């Protein structure tokens, strides 16, 4: 899952970036409203964490522009503005949730998980493909009835392939599913994760399309 963190306070931003990456989210962090809009034009995100008091463009303006341009990812406002009027304005502008600083990090993570679950239709949360069964929300998978142990990044690669089953997914897109800005990308990381997945699912389950990327075999 790729998250956009929009936060101008360096101490809060660094702390949240570290926590979210430790939870195996790919995180991009921007520090002002203009940077947020640029990131949203360049990349696709599963969720936005949005502060309201931003330089250059206020968070509320970013939110309104994002929704007006058709942005559909869940937005969690994380702000020190605790007035009821601000909460109502944020939710009316298109936010999905509103969390007031200071907050407990476990509550933040729980709200993120809830919004990501809510963003999927029920039939998308539980995916079947061939002998593979994957619960996207619970991060649980089984193959031919046998539970699979999938570390977070293996799971992220498999999920990216399952988003468009049967279609080729480029290596760059697979890298985007597990790395945020500033994270060092190991040149053969995707190949290694694919190798591990093939050992668990069978050598023919994931096909290599030379020079393009990878795809799931026809179920």
Beta strands, then each sheet from edge to edge (+ up, - down):
strand 1: 2-6
strand 2: 26-30
strand 3: 47-50
strand 4: 74-79
strand 5: 97-100
strand 6: 126-129
strand 7: 132-135
strand 8: 140-143
strand 9: 146-148
strand 10: 169-170
strand 11: 206-209
strand 12: 213-216
sheet 1: 2+ 1+ 3+ 4+ 5+
sheet 2: 6+ 7- 8+ 9-
sheet 3: 10+ 12- 11+
end
